[in-house]
Amino acid sequence: MALYIQPKANQDKVVGLYADHIKIQITAPAVENKANEHLQKWLSKQCKVPLSQVILEKGQHSRYKLFRVQSPRQLPKWVNEILKDK
């Protein structure tokens, strides 16, 4: 999943597409890996998988991130909505 992250937002939500990435606003600040951990937990809940199945592959210190979700039990609604608009 190619993501563009906006930290320190008012709520966690998917905004749409940004430069061919899914733009997500998260409430966590981009300090001491808090944003990455928060995003990993959020994606885990969205896809109904254990935390260990959500892996940050690229973008540890960037707003542009690549996450891999292994065997998601559920595809979040926002994935279909974004792909439909593309």
C-alpha angles and dihedrals in degrees: 000000000000109000139182111204130207108193128202094035125153093250142002109263146135112251102185136258126340119179092336091310129106106251114221127181115210132185096225120097121242094246131115093353092298094129093051092048092046092049092048091053092045093051090046090057093043092053095035095234133127116271091249090065093062108079129183104220101172138009105047091159100024138082087232108077138174115210127183118208111197117216099340112209090207134025107221116240092240092063092062092043093053094044090049091055093048 
